[in-house]
Amino acid sequence: MLAASAALAATNGITATPAAMTFSYTIGATALPAAQTLQVQTTPAGTNFSAVISGSPFNAAWLLLSAANGVGPSSIKVQVNPTGLPAGSYSGTITISATIAGAPVTQTVAVTLNVSTAPPTITATPSTLNFTYVTGSPIPSASLTSAFVLSSNGAALPATVSVTGANWLTVSPTGNVSLVGLLNTITVTVNPTGLSPKTYTASISIAAPGATDKSLTVAVTLTVNAATPTITGTWPTGLIQGSGASEVTLDGSSYYSNSTVAATGFTPASTITVTDGTNTTSQTFYIPVYPAASTALALAVGSPLPSGVAGTAYPQALAASGGTGPYTYSLTGGALPPGLSISSGNLSGTPTAAGSYQAWIGVTDSSATPVSTAALLQIVIAPAGSTTLAMTPPAPLALGAVGTAYGPVTLAASGGSGGPYTWTATNLPTGMTLSSAGVLSGTPSTDGAFGPIAGSTVGSNAILADIPAADLANAGMLRMAVTTPPPGGGTSNEVQFQIYGPGPQILAVTNSASMAQGTVAPGELVAIFGLGLGPNTLAVFDPATPPIPTSLPATAPSTSVTINGTAAPLLYTSAMQVGVIMPYSLAGTSAQVVVTYGNLVSQPFTVAVAATDPGLYSLAASGSGPGAILNYDSTTGNYTVNSGSNPAPRGSIAILYMTGAGATTSTTDNQLIPASPAVTPALTPTVTIGGTAATVLGAQDPPGSVPGVIQINVTVPSSIQPGAAQPVIVTMGGVSSQNGLTMAVK
């Protein structure tokens, strides 16, 4: 029996079971290892024995026995207390001694204590990461990157880092990492490109099978906030009063599928008339009215701005309301009178040309996300010394507020018989009146807002707004805004959409070559831009059936144009542009341009009149860039278009085309130019190419052309430097053509 059991030890009558014991302990455990039982038998039974401990460290002080002696057979509880011991393996011995038959007898039992460190615990700090992004902000940016620290409190162990639930989330390093008790920084980056505004969630998983907690999760939240929408303009910029329901594009940024459009206000087009008893003139006024205590950013002036006089300094401070000051101002469309500019919040300078000018003046505030808006303002510049009856607003028109008394503002006039003047008005904002003495006053009762407008988002930069016919029933300025709901979002700046009166609307009168506006000369070809000027389909004068008509098309409804009451020859007409020849009889310092289409007549549009207004034609019909210039080869007799790839040799002949030369040897403005006699300008032109004077070989109206077009043949100076864009300038009567027109020279 004894030989069959390896667990029994018997020597001289003592048997100890088991012959060896093993205890295991993990540092930090809350309970000590369980006690084990040692069975001691003696032969003969009833023999006294003792038990002694030995070992290391400190003589195996960690080994405890429930009894140091006993009588066999007996049992002893064996315990260990490894508190304070470092990790390692410790050995102890229990020696059992007895005296049997007068002789000493011993038996030993080996005890092993294995002390180990606890499996490491992994920790991620912080355990949650939150990112916020506003659409349109830069990507990448520092705000889109963060980090967490991954650490272990024990032995080295491997771990894997991975992302679940999002392709917009990346971590570095990813995959396998080694944790050795050091601080490991894991960089986390989000890329919200293409994400719509809402809250997104994902997680970063850390797996460490050898750790106590085996896995961790770092929660990541990305909130994409919609930027506040911005409207930059509309297409078209306006419609004729009484138009049916129309789709209008709102250009801008930060539009989303859930963005909505609303009409936020309406300013009626008021017609104000002044008479001195003999002469009468009318002008359109726009006096915007806003809700009481409105915080919307607005250019705090109505239209028109105070008038000016050509050659006289024009100082005018601009003003804004709402938003967050300080404000900056800029020209965002249309045209200021030549000589005027916007700087440091002022519209100032010395206007050089009389006329009526339409300018979109914008204002931008200083909020964290700047807001902008613009207003269409008319500025009338009278010719120097003019005695024509004209309105001369002494100061900018103030904005109105619902429920707040307006002004009073006293209007002014000049010219005519010198007064007294009598004033009348139609279609003023509700609650306002104009006295016969020209005093604007009253308390506006409505801002004219119409409410929601159906719309569909085409993309982040365009919304199609379906403006109902009811919103287009009256002439004026319709204000609109776009709102995007949270997260983020908000309400955009207001945009003004012009609803023109029922008649033709003249927006600009320009030299057809230079595209400069403000001044015209006898015989000049001009382009009139606007709305409702003629038929939707272009109608063009037929050169095979002269004379050049004063009405186009031949069948009603037709377009006609008068200049100071004189019918002008028409070259073409359409809804948005009309080409006319200024009558050679044109005289004085200013002229009133009036367009009639069908039975509807525009308001007079003032232009300055000068003896010459030279403009050179360009290839792009824009007034700038490569000129519409021909190279002439005297050897072959060939004409070719001048260009960067076909420059004119120095010393060769170049042919220029211009209009605005003024009087010619013919006063006929409605017949094509005859082959003989030659029609030549009354004034001799001078030409510079690349700043060097060019020899003028001749100047005349080309035979077969319409009146007002002048062909100038010049010799390209031999002394100038070759270049693909040498500036070309024509001067007549001390007036020079536009800058920016060029030709290529080799």
Residue pairs with C-beta under 8 A, 6 or more apart in sequence:
2 8
2 10
6 19
7 17
7 18
7 19
8 15
8 17
8 19
9 15
9 16
9 17
9 19
9 107
9 108
9 109
10 107
11 105
11 106
11 107
12 100
12 103
12 105
12 106
13 42
13 43
13 44
13 47
13 98
13 100
13 105
14 40
14 41
14 42
14 43
14 49
14 72
14 96
14 98
14 100
14 105
14 106
14 107
15 39
15 40
15 41
15 42
15 43
15 107
16 38
16 39
16 40
16 94
16 96
16 107
16 108
16 109
17 38
17 39
17 41
18 38
18 109
19 109
19 110
20 109
20 110
20 111
20 112
21 36
21 38
21 78
21 109
21 110
21 111
21 112
22 111
22 112
22 113
22 114
23 33
23 36
23 80
23 82
23 111
23 112
23 113
23 114
24 33
24 113
24 114
24 116
25 32
25 33
25 80
25 82
25 113
25 114
25 115
25 116
26 115
26 116
26 117
26 118
27 86
27 87
27 115
27 116
27 117
27 118
28 118
29 118
32 79
32 80
32 81
32 82
32 83
33 79
33 80
33 82
35 66
35 77
35 78
35 79
36 77
36 78
36 79
37 75
37 76
37 77
37 78
38 75
38 76
38 77
38 78
38 94
38 109
39 73
39 75
40 49
40 51
40 70
40 72
40 73
40 74
40 75
40 76
40 96
40 107
41 72
41 73
42 49
42 71
42 72
42 73
42 98
42 100
43 100
44 100
45 72
45 73
46 71
46 72
47 71
47 72
47 98
47 99
47 100
48 69
48 70
48 71
48 98
48 99
49 69
49 70
49 71
49 72
49 74
49 96
49 97
49 98
50 68
50 69
50 96
50 97
50 98
51 65
51 67
51 68
51 69
51 70
51 76
51 94
51 95
51 96
51 97
52 68
52 94
52 95
52 97
53 59
53 60
53 63
53 65
53 92
53 93
53 94
53 95
54 60
54 92
54 93
54 95
55 63
55 90
55 91
55 92
55 93
55 111
56 90
56 91
56 92
57 90
60 90
60 91
60 92
60 93
60 111
62 80
62 81
62 82
62 85
62 90
62 92
62 113
63 78
63 79
63 80
63 92
63 94
63 111
63 113
64 78
64 79
64 80
64 81
65 76
65 77
65 78
65 79
65 94
66 76
66 77
66 78
66 79
67 74
67 76
67 77
70 76
72 98
78 94
78 111
80 111
80 113
82 90
82 113
82 115
85 113
85 115
86 115
87 115
87 116
87 117
88 115
89 112
89 113
89 114
89 115
90 112
90 113
90 114
90 115
91 110
91 111
91 112
91 113
92 110
92 111
92 112
92 113
93 108
93 109
93 110
93 111
94 108
94 109
94 111
95 106
95 107
95 108
96 106
96 107
96 108
96 109
97 104
97 105
97 106
98 104
98 105
98 106
99 105
117 154
117 155
118 154
118 212
119 154
119 155
119 210
119 211
119 212
120 152
120 153
120 154
120 155
120 157
120 179
120 181
120 208
120 210
120 211
120 212
121 152
121 153
121 154
121 211
121 212
121 213
122 150
122 151
122 152
122 159
122 179
122 206
122 208
122 211
122 213
122 216
123 150
123 151
123 152
123 153
123 216
124 148
124 149
124 150
124 186
124 206
124 216
124 218
125 148
125 149
125 151
126 148
126 218
127 148
127 216
127 217
127 218
127 219
128 218
128 219
128 220
128 221
129 146
129 148
129 188
129 218
129 219
129 220
129 221
130 220
130 221
130 223
131 143
131 144
131 146
131 190
131 220
131 221
131 222
131 223
132 143
132 222
132 223
132 225
133 143
133 144
133 190
133 192
133 195
133 222
133 223
133 224
133 225
134 225
134 226
134 227
134 488
135 192
135 197
135 224
135 225
135 226
135 227
135 254
135 488
136 227
136 253
136 254
137 143
137 227
139 191
139 192
139 193
140 189
140 191
144 189
144 190
144 191
144 192
145 187
145 188
145 189
145 190
146 187
146 188
147 185
147 186
147 187
147 188
148 185
148 186
148 188
148 204
148 218
149 183
149 184
149 185
149 186
150 159
150 161
150 177
150 179
150 183
150 184
150 185
150 186
150 206
151 179
151 181
151 182
151 183
151 184
152 179
152 180
152 181
152 208
152 211
153 181
154 181
154 211
155 181
156 178
156 179
156 180
156 181
157 178
157 179
157 208
157 210
157 211
158 176
158 177
158 178
158 179
158 208
158 210
159 176
159 177
159 178
159 179
159 206
159 207
159 208
159 211
160 175
160 176
160 177
160 206
160 207
160 208
161 171
161 173
161 174
161 175
161 177
161 186
161 204
161 205
161 206
162 174
162 175
162 204
162 205
162 207
163 169
163 170
163 171
163 174
163 202
163 203
163 204
163 205
164 202
164 203
164 204
164 205
165 201
165 202
165 203
166 200
166 201
166 202
166 220
166 222
168 190
168 191
168 192
168 193
168 195
168 200
168 202
168 222
169 188
169 189
169 190
169 202
169 204
169 220
169 222
170 188
170 189
170 190
170 191
171 186
171 187
171 188
171 189
171 204
172 186
172 187
172 189
173 186
177 184
179 208
186 204
188 204
188 218
188 220
190 220
190 222
192 222
192 224
195 222
195 224
196 224
196 256
197 224
197 225
197 226
197 256
197 484
197 487
197 488
197 489
198 223
198 224
198 487
199 221
199 222
199 223
199 224
199 487
200 221
200 222
200 223
200 224
201 219
201 220
201 221
201 222
202 220
202 222
203 217
203 218
203 219
203 220
204 217
204 218
204 220
205 215
205 216
205 217
206 215
206 216
206 217
206 218
207 214
207 215
208 214
208 215
208 216
223 487
224 487
224 488
225 486
225 487
225 488
225 489
226 254
226 256
226 484
226 486
226 487
226 488
226 489
227 253
227 254
227 369
227 488
227 489
228 254
228 369
228 371
228 484
228 488
228 489
228 490
228 491
228 492
229 252
229 253
229 254
229 255
229 259
229 482
229 483
229 484
229 489
229 490
229 491
229 492
230 252
230 253
230 254
230 371
230 372
230 492
230 493
231 250
231 251
231 252
231 480
231 481
231 482
231 492
231 493
231 494
231 495
232 251
232 252
232 253
233 251
233 252
233 333
233 495
234 248
234 249
234 250
234 251
234 480
234 495
234 497
235 248
235 249
235 251
236 248
236 531
237 333
237 497
237 498
238 497
238 498
238 499
238 500
238 505
238 531
239 246
239 248
239 467
239 472
239 497
239 498
239 499
239 500
239 531
240 499
240 500
240 501
240 502
240 505
240 531
240 532
241 472
241 473
241 474
241 475
241 499
241 500
241 501
241 502
242 472
242 473
242 502
243 469
243 472
244 469
244 472
245 466
245 467
245 468
245 469
245 472
246 466
246 467
246 472
247 464
247 465
247 466
247 467
248 464
248 465
248 467
248 497
249 458
249 462
249 463
249 464
249 465
250 261
250 455
250 462
250 463
250 464
250 465
250 480
250 482
250 495
251 461
251 462
252 461
252 462
252 463
252 482
252 492
253 460
253 461
254 460
254 484
255 457
255 459
255 460
255 461
255 462
255 463
255 482
255 484
256 457
256 460
256 484
256 489
257 457
258 484
258 485
259 455
259 457
259 463
259 482
259 483
259 484
259 489
260 452
260 455
260 482
260 483
260 484
261 452
261 453
261 454
261 455
261 463
261 465
261 480
261 481
261 482
261 483
262 449
262 451
262 452
262 453
262 480
262 481
262 483
263 449
263 450
263 451
263 452
263 453
263 471
263 478
263 479
263 480
264 296
264 447
264 449
264 479
264 480
264 481
264 494
265 288
265 289
265 290
265 291
265 447
265 448
265 449
265 478
265 479
265 494
266 447
266 448
266 449
266 450
266 471
266 474
266 476
266 477
266 478
266 479
267 286
267 287
267 288
267 289
267 302
267 429
267 448
267 476
267 477
267 479
268 427
268 428
268 429
268 448
268 474
268 475
268 476
269 284
269 285
269 286
269 427
269 474
269 475
269 476
269 477
269 499
269 500
269 501
270 284
270 285
270 286
270 287
270 425
270 426
270 427
270 428
270 429
271 282
271 283
271 284
271 285
271 425
271 426
271 427
272 282
272 283
272 284
272 285
272 391
272 411
272 423
272 424
272 425
272 434
273 280
273 281
273 282
273 423
273 424
273 425
274 280
274 281
274 282
274 389
274 391
274 411
274 413
274 421
274 422
274 423
274 438
275 281
275 389
275 421
275 422
276 389
276 413
276 416
276 417
276 418
276 419
276 420
276 421
276 422
277 417
277 422
278 416
278 417
279 388
279 389
279 415
279 416
279 417
280 389
281 388
281 389
281 390
281 391
281 604
282 603
283 304
283 378
283 380
283 391
283 603
284 303
284 378
284 501
284 603
285 302
285 303
285 304
285 397
285 425
286 302
286 303
286 376
286 476
286 477
287 302
287 397
287 399
287 400
287 406
287 428
287 429
287 432
287 440
288 298
288 302
288 375
288 399
288 400
288 477
288 479
289 399
289 400
289 401
289 402
289 429
289 444
289 446
289 447
289 448
290 296
290 298
290 399
290 400
290 401
290 402
290 447
291 401
291 402
291 447
291 449
292 401
292 402
292 403
292 404
293 401
294 321
294 322
294 401
295 322
295 323
296 322
296 323
296 373
296 493
296 494
297 320
297 321
297 322
297 323
297 363
297 365
297 371
297 372
297 373
297 493
297 494
298 320
298 321
298 322
298 363
298 373
298 375
298 399
298 494
299 318
299 319
299 320
299 361
299 362
299 363
299 373
299 374
299 375
299 377
300 319
300 320
300 321
300 398
300 399
301 318
301 319
301 375
301 377
301 396
301 397
301 398
301 399
302 396
302 397
302 398
302 399
303 375
303 376
303 377
303 378
303 397
304 377
304 378
304 379
304 380
304 391
304 393
304 397
305 316
305 347
305 377
305 378
305 379
305 393
305 396
306 316
306 392
306 393
306 394
306 395
306 396
307 379
307 380
307 381
307 382
307 390
307 391
307 392
307 393
308 314
308 337
308 340
308 351
308 379
308 380
308 381
308 382
309 351
309 381
309 382
309 383
309 384
309 386
310 351
310 352
310 353
310 354
310 381
310 382
310 383
310 384
310 608
311 350
311 351
311 352
311 384
312 350
312 351
312 384
313 348
313 349
313 350
314 337
314 339
314 340
314 347
314 348
314 349
314 350
314 351
314 381
315 346
315 348
316 346
316 347
316 348
316 396
317 345
317 346
317 347
318 329
318 342
318 345
318 346
318 347
318 361
318 363
319 396
320 327
320 329
320 363
320 365
321 399
322 365
323 365
323 366
323 367
323 371
324 365
324 366
324 367
325 365
325 366
326 366
327 345
327 363
327 364
327 365
327 366
328 345
328 363
328 364
329 342
329 345
329 347
329 361
329 362
329 363
329 364
330 342
330 361
330 362
330 364
331 342
331 359
331 360
331 361
331 362
332 360
332 361
332 362
332 374
333 359
333 360
333 374
334 357
334 358
334 359
334 360
334 376
334 507
334 508
335 357
335 358
335 359
335 508
335 517
336 342
336 347
336 357
336 359
336 379
337 351
337 352
337 353
337 355
337 357
337 379
337 381
337 518
338 351
338 352
338 353
338 516
338 518
339 349
339 350
339 351
339 352
339 353
340 347
340 348
340 349
340 350
340 351
340 379
341 347
341 348
341 349
342 361
347 361
351 381
353 381
353 518
353 519
353 608
354 381
354 382
354 383
354 384
354 386
354 518
354 519
354 589
354 590
354 606
354 607
354 608
355 380
355 381
355 509
355 517
355 518
355 519
355 590
355 606
355 607
355 608
356 378
356 379
356 380
356 605
356 606
356 607
357 378
357 379
357 380
357 381
357 517
357 518
358 376
358 377
358 378
358 507
358 508
359 376
359 377
359 378
359 379
360 374
360 375
360 376
360 377
361 374
361 375
361 377
362 372
362 373
362 374
363 372
363 373
363 374
364 370
364 371
364 372
365 371
365 372
371 493
372 493
373 493
373 494
373 495
374 495
374 496
375 496
376 477
376 496
376 498
380 390
380 391
380 606
381 518
381 608
382 388
382 390
382 392
382 414
382 415
382 590
382 606
383 589
383 590
383 608
383 609
384 589
385 589
386 415
386 589
386 590
387 415
387 416
388 415
388 416
388 590
389 413
389 414
389 415
389 416
390 413
390 414
390 415
391 411
391 412
391 413
392 412
392 413
392 414
393 411
393 412
394 410
394 411
394 412
395 409
397 409
397 440
398 406
398 407
398 409
400 406
400 429
400 432
400 444
401 444
402 444
402 445
402 446
402 447
403 443
403 444
403 445
404 443
404 444
405 441
405 442
405 443
406 432
406 440
406 441
406 442
406 443
406 444
407 439
407 440
407 441
408 439
408 440
408 441
409 439
409 440
409 441
410 437
410 438
410 439
410 440
411 423
411 434
411 438
411 439
411 440
412 438
413 419
413 421
413 438
421 438
422 436
423 434
423 435
423 436
423 437
423 438
424 434
424 436
425 433
425 434
427 474
427 475
427 476
428 434
428 440
428 442
429 444
429 446
429 448
430 444
430 445
430 446
430 448
431 442
431 443
431 444
431 445
431 446
432 440
432 441
432 442
432 443
432 444
433 440
433 441
433 442
434 440
435 441
448 476
449 479
450 470
450 471
450 478
453 465
453 466
453 467
453 468
453 471
453 480
454 465
454 466
455 463
455 464
455 465
455 466
456 463
456 464
456 466
457 463
458 464
463 482
465 480
467 478
467 497
471 478
472 478
472 499
474 499
475 499
475 500
475 501
475 502
476 498
476 499
477 496
477 497
477 498
477 499
478 496
478 497
478 498
478 499
479 494
479 495
479 496
479 497
480 494
480 495
480 497
481 491
481 492
481 493
481 494
481 495
482 491
482 492
483 489
483 490
483 491
483 492
484 490
500 531
500 532
501 603
502 532
502 600
503 532
503 597
503 600
503 601
503 602
503 603
504 530
504 531
504 532
504 533
504 534
504 595
504 596
504 597
504 600
504 601
504 602
505 530
505 531
505 532
505 533
505 602
506 528
506 529
506 530
506 533
506 593
506 595
506 602
506 603
506 605
507 529
507 530
507 531
508 517
508 528
508 529
508 530
509 517
509 520
509 526
509 527
509 528
509 529
509 593
509 605
509 607
510 516
510 517
510 526
510 527
510 529
511 517
511 519
511 520
511 524
511 525
511 526
511 527
511 613
511 615
511 623
511 659
511 660
512 524
512 525
512 526
512 527
512 579
512 615
512 617
512 659
513 525
513 615
513 616
513 617
513 618
513 623
513 657
513 658
513 659
513 660
513 737
514 614
514 615
514 616
514 623
514 660
514 737
514 738
514 741
515 527
515 615
515 622
515 623
515 738
516 613
516 615
516 623
516 738
517 607
518 607
518 608
519 607
519 608
519 609
519 610
519 613
520 526
520 582
520 586
520 591
520 607
520 608
520 609
520 610
520 613
520 660
521 582
521 586
521 609
521 610
521 611
521 612
521 613
521 660
521 661
521 662
522 582
522 583
522 584
522 585
522 586
522 587
522 611
522 662
522 663
523 581
523 582
523 583
523 584
523 659
523 661
523 662
523 663
523 664
523 669
523 707
523 708
524 581
524 582
524 613
524 659
524 660
524 662
524 708
525 571
525 579
525 580
525 581
525 582
525 659
525 660
525 706
525 708
525 709
526 579
526 580
526 581
526 582
527 577
527 578
527 579
528 561
528 577
528 578
528 579
528 580
528 593
528 595
529 576
529 577
530 576
530 577
530 595
530 602
531 575
531 576
532 575
532 597
532 600
533 559
533 573
533 574
533 575
533 576
533 577
533 578
533 595
533 597
534 552
534 558
534 559
534 573
534 574
534 575
534 578
534 597
535 553
535 557
535 559
535 573
535 574
535 575
536 574
536 575
537 574
538 572
538 573
538 574
539 552
539 553
539 559
539 572
539 573
539 574
540 552
540 571
540 572
541 548
541 549
541 552
541 570
541 571
541 572
543 672
546 670
546 671
546 672
547 569
547 670
547 671
548 569
548 570
548 571
548 581
548 669
548 670
548 671
548 672
548 706
549 569
549 570
549 670
550 560
550 561
550 567
550 568
550 569
550 570
550 670
551 558
551 559
551 560
551 570
552 558
552 559
552 570
552 572
552 573
553 573
556 598
557 597
557 598
557 599
558 573
558 597
558 598
559 570
559 573
559 578
559 595
559 596
559 597
560 567
560 570
560 595
560 596
561 567
561 568
561 570
561 578
561 580
561 593
561 594
561 595
561 596
562 568
562 593
562 594
562 596
563 580
563 582
563 583
563 586
563 591
563 592
563 593
564 586
564 588
564 591
564 592
565 592
566 583
566 585
566 586
567 583
568 580
568 581
568 582
568 583
568 669
569 580
569 581
569 583
569 669
569 670
569 706
569 707
570 578
570 579
570 580
571 579
571 580
571 581
571 706
572 578
572 579
573 579
578 595
581 669
581 670
581 706
581 707
581 708
582 669
582 708
583 669
584 663
584 664
584 666
584 667
584 668
584 669
584 707
585 667
586 609
587 609
588 609
589 608
589 609
590 606
590 607
590 608
590 609
591 606
591 607
591 608
591 609
592 604
592 605
592 606
593 604
593 605
593 606
593 607
594 601
594 602
594 603
594 604
594 605
595 601
595 602
596 602
610 662
610 735
611 662
611 663
611 683
611 733
611 735
612 660
612 661
612 662
612 683
612 732
612 733
612 735
613 660
613 662
613 735
614 658
614 659
614 660
614 661
614 685
614 730
614 731
614 732
614 735
614 736
614 737
615 623
615 658
615 659
615 660
615 737
615 738
616 627
616 628
616 656
616 657
616 658
616 728
616 730
616 737
616 738
616 741
617 627
617 628
617 657
617 658
617 659
618 624
618 625
618 626
618 627
618 628
618 741
619 625
619 626
619 627
619 628
619 641
619 643
620 626
623 738
623 740
623 741
624 738
624 740
624 741
625 740
625 741
625 742
626 642
626 643
626 644
626 725
626 741
626 742
626 743
626 744
627 642
627 656
627 728
627 741
627 742
627 743
628 657
629 641
629 642
629 648
629 654
629 655
629 656
629 657
629 728
629 743
630 639
630 640
630 641
630 642
630 654
630 655
631 639
631 640
631 641
631 642
631 646
631 647
631 648
631 652
631 653
631 654
631 655
632 638
632 639
632 652
632 653
632 654
632 655
632 713
633 639
633 640
633 652
634 652
634 653
639 655
640 646
642 648
642 654
642 743
642 744
643 744
644 724
644 725
644 744
646 744
647 722
647 724
647 743
647 744
647 745
647 746
648 654
648 716
648 743
648 744
648 745
648 746
649 716
649 745
649 746
650 716
650 717
650 718
650 719
650 720
650 722
650 745
650 746
651 715
651 716
651 718
652 715
652 716
653 697
653 713
653 714
653 715
653 716
654 689
654 694
654 713
654 714
654 715
654 716
654 743
655 711
655 712
655 713
655 714
656 687
656 711
656 712
656 713
656 714
656 728
656 730
657 709
657 710
657 711
657 712
658 685
658 709
658 710
658 712
658 730
658 737
659 708
659 709
659 710
660 708
660 732
660 737
661 681
661 683
661 685
661 699
661 708
661 710
661 732
662 681
662 682
662 683
662 732
662 733
663 681
663 682
663 683
664 679
664 680
664 681
664 682
664 701
664 707
665 677
665 678
665 679
665 680
665 682
666 673
666 679
666 701
666 707
668 707
669 707
669 708
670 707
671 707
672 704
672 705
672 706
673 679
673 701
673 702
673 703
673 704
673 705
673 706
673 707
674 703
675 703
675 704
676 703
678 700
678 701
679 700
679 701
679 707
680 699
680 700
680 701
681 699
681 700
681 710
681 732
683 732
683 733
684 696
684 699
684 732
685 696
685 699
685 710
685 712
685 730
685 731
685 732
686 693
686 696
686 730
686 731
686 732
687 693
687 694
687 696
687 712
687 714
687 728
687 729
687 730
687 731
688 694
688 727
688 728
688 729
688 731
689 714
689 716
689 717
689 720
689 726
689 727
689 728
689 743
689 745
690 717
690 720
690 721
690 723
690 726
690 727
690 745
691 720
691 727
692 717
692 719
692 720
693 717
694 714
694 715
694 716
694 717
695 714
695 715
695 717
696 712
696 713
696 714
697 713
697 714
697 715
698 712
698 713
699 710
699 711
699 712
699 713
700 710
700 711
701 707
701 708
701 709
701 710
701 711
702 709
702 711
712 730
716 745
720 726
720 745
721 745
722 745
722 746
723 744
723 745
724 742
724 744
725 742
725 743
725 744
726 742
726 743
726 744
726 745
727 739
727 740
727 741
727 742
728 737
728 741
728 742
728 743
729 736
729 737
729 739
729 741
730 736
730 737
731 737
